[in-house]
Amino acid sequence: MVYGDGHLGWLVTSYSLARAVLADSRFSSRADLARIPVELPAEAEQARKDIPPGVFHRMDPPEHTRYRRLLAGHFAVRRTDSLTETIQRIVDERLHAMDRGGQPADLVRDFAKLVPLNVVSEVLGVPEDERDRFVRRVSVLFDQHAEAADVGAATQAIHTQFQEFVDAKKRAGTSGDVLGHLAASGELPDEEIATVGMVLLTAGYESTANMLALGTLALLEHPDQRARALSNSAQLDKAVDELLRYLSVTHIGPIRTALRDVELGGETIKAGDSVSIALPAANRDPEHVECPAALDIDNSSAGHLAFGYGVHQCLGQHLARNILRTSYAGIFREFPALRLAVPADELEICTEMPVYGVSRLPVEW
């Protein structure tokens, strides 16, 4: 495929080859090496490569490993399971507020965007009285119609806000959340902790929000699968993974750069070549899933790459699953007669961002 700067790179669509690339240390995640399939203005392209310390998902081991080690405990299965009551409370609060707001409601605005943002804020340690301001600023980052200057200003304001949170954690001596833990560890300077906080927030927000909205839409359109999903917790767990595979909301990237010549699928990837992994195609590979275009809970046993694979596999995948599981169950428990308030073909699908979704999801009950 031709990249934005005109060079020829590679597109991986096979499940087995995508998994192989993601697990292979000969392919780098470093931002300074990466080329992307779209053309950016010169200033934006330089900013993309000049990443500050703390943007660990665009690093290779051992630098990447150091950050994962500091953070892993906060996103382990036991830790995220302990947050179930908190997640349930946040889900219930948003659903009750949506009910009070009357019909029709916009599930994206009133629920899908707010639940993951509040849960991730809880994990990071963002004070409750700061979250409204936080929500307003974060929403600018993911507004595809926002001006570049507004996005830049919001980014700087959020980073400054994170630094203020870190200062407050250090003064109070609290260490039970991510920001407090990093501040108490003394392993990272405050500015770097603020950057890590932003990385975790942005990584955990948009994809989960879009999965909440699109997953609800998919369950509305497949009542047989919805009934199976809601029948018991084991089926719901399977449904969450099948929705992650079926929807594959990260539709641009990940992108890797070959550090040396690599033989892959009968081709030679030259050192310096870019490799884009088409996660939606890999997750719908007919050699991996028998009926890849169908939403079928039984497909979940095949596995998927929605959270990536290898050392860069999504740190927050267990938290995301918990949010999705609790949210889907809560939505259809609170609103068993939930339905679209507009025809499905009138929904606007936003594809300009790396994670696709619907801009609005009008519903009634």
C-alpha positions in Angstrom: 0.0 0.0 0.0 1.1 3.6 -0.6 1.6 5.7 2.6 1.0 9.4 2.9 4.6 10.3 2.2 4.6 8.2 -1.0 6.5 5.2 0.2 5.3 1.7 -0.3 4.5 -0.3 2.8 2.6 -3.4 3.7 -0.9 -4.2 4.9 -1.5 -7.3 6.9 -5.1 -8.7 6.8 -4.6 -12.3 7.9 -5.2 -13.2 11.6 -2.2 -15.5 11.9 0.2 -13.0 10.2 -1.2 -10.0 12.2 -0.6 -11.9 15.4 2.9 -12.9 14.3 3.8 -9.2 13.5 2.4 -8.0 16.9 4.5 -10.6 18.7 7.7 -10.1 16.8 10.3 -7.8 18.4 11.8 -7.2 14.9 8.8 -4.9 14.3 9.0 -1.6 16.2 6.3 0.5 17.8 8.5 3.6 18.0 6.8 6.8 17.0 10.0 8.3 15.5 10.3 5.4 13.0 6.6 5.2 12.1 5.0 6.4 8.9 1.2 6.5 8.7 -1.1 5.9 5.7 -2.4 9.5 5.7 -0.7 12.7 4.8 -0.4 15.2 7.7 0.7 18.9 7.6 4.5 19.2 8.3 3.9 20.7 11.8 1.5 17.9 12.7 3.8 15.2 11.3 6.8 16.5 13.4 4.7 16.7 16.5 3.6 13.1 16.0 7.2 12.0 16.0 8.5 14.2 18.8 6.7 12.4 21.5 7.4 13.4 25.2 8.6 11.0 27.8 5.7 8.9 29.1 4.0 8.0 25.8 5.0 4.4 26.5 2.7 2.7 24.0 4.9 4.3 21.2 8.1 2.8 22.7 9.9 -0.6 22.5 11.3 -2.7 25.3 13.1 -2.1 27.6 11.8 1.5 27.9 8.2 0.3 27.3 8.7 -2.6 29.8 9.6 -0.1 32.6 6.2 1.7 32.3 4.2 -1.5 32.1 5.9 -2.8 35.2 4.9 0.3 37.1 1.3 0.1 35.9 0.5 -3.6 35.6 -0.8 -4.1 39.1 -3.6 -1.4 38.7 -5.0 -3.2 35.6 -4.6 -6.9 36.7 -7.7 -9.1 36.8 -8.0 -9.1 40.6 -7.7 -5.3 40.7 -10.3 -4.7 38.0 -12.6 -7.2 39.5 -12.5 -5.3 42.7 -13.8 -2.2 40.8 -17.1 -4.0 39.8 -19.2 -2.3 42.5 -17.8 1.1 41.5 -18.4 0.4 37.8 -22.0 -0.7 38.6 -22.6 2.5 40.6 -21.4 4.7 37.7 -23.5 2.7 35.2 -26.6 2.9 37.4 -26.2 6.7 37.9 -25.9 7.3 34.2 -28.9 5.1 33.3 -31.1 6.7 36.0 -30.0 10.2 34.8 -30.9 9.2 31.2 -34.3 8.0 32.3 -35.0 11.2 34.2 -34.0 13.2 31.0 -36.8 11.7 29.1 -37.2 10.2 25.6 -35.7 10.0 23.1 -32.2 10.0 24.6 -28.8 9.9 22.9 -27.0 6.9 24.3 -23.6 8.2 23.0 -23.9 11.6 24.8 -25.8 10.5 27.9 -24.2 7.2 28.6 -21.4 5.7 26.4 -19.1 8.7 26.6 -19.6 9.3 30.3 -19.3 5.8 31.8 -15.7 5.0 30.7 -14.5 8.5 31.4 -15.8 8.3 34.9 -14.5 4.8 35.5 -11.0 5.6 34.1 -11.0 8.8 36.2 -11.7 6.7 39.3 -8.8 4.4 38.5 -6.4 7.2 37.8 -7.5 9.2 40.8 -9.1 12.2 39.2 -11.1 14.0 42.0 -14.9 13.9 41.6 -15.3 17.7 41.9 -12.9 18.1 38.9 -14.6 15.6 36.6 -17.1 17.9 34.9 -14.3 20.2 33.8 -12.3 17.2 32.8 -15.1 15.7 30.7 -15.6 19.0 28.8 -11.9 19.2 27.9 -11.6 15.5 27.0 -14.6 15.7 24.7 -12.7 18.2 22.6 -9.9 15.8 22.0 -12.3 13.3 20.4 -14.4 15.8 18.4 -13.7 15.2 14.8 -15.0 18.7 14.0 -12.9 20.5 16.5 -10.3 23.0 15.3 -6.7 22.1 15.7 -6.1 25.1 18.0 -8.9 24.0 20.3 -7.5 20.4 20.4 -4.1 21.8 21.2 -5.4 24.0 24.0 -7.5 21.2 25.5 -4.5 18.9 25.4 -2.3 21.4 27.2 -5.1 22.1 29.7 -5.6 18.4 30.5 -1.9 17.9 30.9 -1.7 20.9 33.3 -4.7 19.5 35.2 -3.0 16.1 35.5 0.1 17.8 37.0 -2.1 19.5 39.5 -3.6 16.2 40.5 -0.1 14.7 40.9 0.9 17.7 43.1 -2.2 17.1 45.3 -1.4 13.4 45.6 2.1 14.1 46.8 0.9 16.6 49.3 -1.7 14.3 50.7 0.5 11.2 50.5 -2.2 9.1 48.9 -1.1 6.1 46.8 -4.2 3.9 46.2 -4.8 5.0 42.6 -2.6 5.2 39.6 -1.5 8.8 39.9 -0.9 8.5 43.6 1.1 5.3 43.1 3.3 6.8 40.5 3.9 9.9 42.6 4.8 7.8 45.6 7.1 5.5 43.7 9.5 8.4 42.9 10.5 6.6 39.6 9.0 9.3 37.3 9.1 13.1 37.3 5.8 14.8 37.8 5.5 16.0 34.2 6.0 12.4 33.0 3.4 11.1 35.3 1.0 13.6 33.9 1.8 12.4 30.4 1.2 8.7 31.5 -2.1 9.8 32.9 -3.1 11.3 29.6 -2.1 8.2 27.7 -4.1 6.0 29.9 -7.1 8.3 29.7 -7.2 8.6 25.9 -6.4 4.9 25.4 -9.2 3.8 27.7 -11.9 6.3 26.7 -12.6 6.5 23.0 -12.5 2.8 22.2 -14.6 1.8 25.2 -17.1 4.5 24.5 -17.6 3.5 20.9 -17.8 -0.2 21.9 -20.6 0.7 24.3 -22.6 2.5 21.7 -21.9 0.1 18.8 -22.3 -3.0 20.9 -25.7 -1.8 22.1 -26.7 -1.2 18.5 -25.5 -4.7 17.5 -27.5 -6.3 20.3 -30.6 -4.3 19.3 -30.2 -5.6 15.7 -29.6 -9.2 16.8 -32.3 -10.0 19.4 -31.5 -13.7 19.4 -27.9 -13.0 20.4 -29.0 -10.4 22.9 -31.3 -13.0 24.6 -28.4 -15.4 24.8 -26.0 -12.8 26.1 -28.3 -11.7 28.9 -29.3 -15.3 29.9 -26.3 -15.7 32.3 -22.9 -14.2 33.2 -20.9 -16.8 31.2 -22.9 -16.1 28.0 -22.4 -12.3 28.6 -18.7 -12.8 28.9 -18.7 -14.6 25.6 -20.9 -11.9 24.0 -18.5 -9.2 25.1 -15.6 -10.9 23.3 -17.6 -11.7 20.2 -18.7 -8.0 20.0 -15.1 -6.9 20.3 -14.2 -9.3 17.4 -17.3 -8.5 15.3 -17.0 -4.7 15.6 -13.2 -4.2 15.8 -13.5 -0.5 16.5 -9.8 0.3 16.0 -9.9 0.4 12.2 -6.6 2.4 11.6 -3.4 0.7 12.7 -1.6 -0.4 14.7 1.5 0.3 12.6 4.9 -1.2 13.0 8.3 -0.6 11.4 10.6 -3.4 10.4 14.0 -3.0 12.2 15.6 -5.6 9.8 14.6 -7.7 6.9 11.9 -10.1 7.8 10.3 -13.0 5.9 6.5 -12.9 6.4 3.9 -14.8 4.4 6.2 -15.5 1.6 7.3 -11.9 1.2 10.4 -10.0 2.3 9.7 -7.0 4.5 12.7 -4.8 4.2 14.3 -2.9 7.1 12.5 0.4 7.4 9.3 -0.7 5.7 6.0 0.2 7.4 3.5 -2.6 8.2 -0.1 -1.6 8.9 -2.2 -4.3 10.6 -5.9 -4.3 9.6 -7.5 -5.5 12.8 -11.0 -5.6 11.4 -9.8 -7.8 8.5 -7.8 -10.0 10.8 -10.7 -10.5 13.2 -12.9 -11.5 10.3 -10.4 -13.7 8.6 -12.4 -16.8 7.3 -9.4 -19.0 8.0 -9.7 -18.1 11.7 -13.5 -17.8 12.2 -16.0 -20.0 10.3 -18.7 -17.3 9.8 -16.7 -14.1 10.2 -19.4 -11.7 9.1 -22.0 -13.1 11.5 -22.4 -12.0 15.1 -22.4 -15.3 16.9 -21.5 -15.7 20.6 -20.1 -19.1 19.8 -17.4 -17.4 17.7 -15.8 -16.0 20.9 -13.9 -19.2 21.4 -11.7 -18.5 18.4 -10.1 -15.4 20.0 -9.6 -11.9 18.6 -7.0 -9.2 18.3 -9.2 -6.2 19.3 -6.8 -5.6 22.2 -3.7 -6.3 20.1 -1.2 -9.0 21.0 2.3 -9.3 22.4 4.1 -6.9 24.7 1.9 -4.0 23.6 -1.4 -5.8 24.2 -3.9 -3.4 25.8 -3.0 -2.8 29.4 -6.6 -2.0 30.3 -8.3 -4.9 28.6 -9.7 -6.5 31.8 -11.1 -3.1 32.9 -12.7 -2.6 29.4 -14.3 -6.0 29.6 -15.7 -5.2 33.0 -17.1 -1.9 31.8 -18.7 -3.4 28.7 -20.1 -6.4 30.6 -21.6 -4.3 33.4 -23.0 -1.7 30.9 -24.7 -4.0 28.5 -26.4 -5.9 31.4 -27.4 -2.6 33.0 -28.8 -1.1 29.8 -31.2 -3.9 29.0 -32.1 -4.5 32.7 -33.1 -0.8 33.1 -34.7 -0.5 29.6 -35.9 -4.0 28.5 -37.9 -2.4 25.7 -35.0 -0.3 24.4 -35.2 0.5 20.7 -33.8 2.9 18.2 -35.6 6.2 17.9 -34.6 6.6 14.3 -34.1 4.2 11.4 -30.7 2.5 11.5 -29.7 3.9 8.1 -30.0 7.4 9.4 -27.2 6.9 12.0 -23.9 8.7 11.2 -20.9 6.5 11.3 -17.7 8.5 12.1 -14.7 6.9 10.4 -12.2 9.8 10.3 -10.6 8.9 13.7 -8.5 5.7 14.4 -11.4 4.4 16.3 -14.8 4.4 14.5 -18.2 4.8 16.0 -21.6 6.5 15.8 -21.8 10.2 16.5 -25.3 9.8 18.0 -27.5 6.9 19.0 -31.1 8.1 19.6 -33.0 5.5 21.6 -36.3 5.2 23.4 -37.9 2.7 25.7 
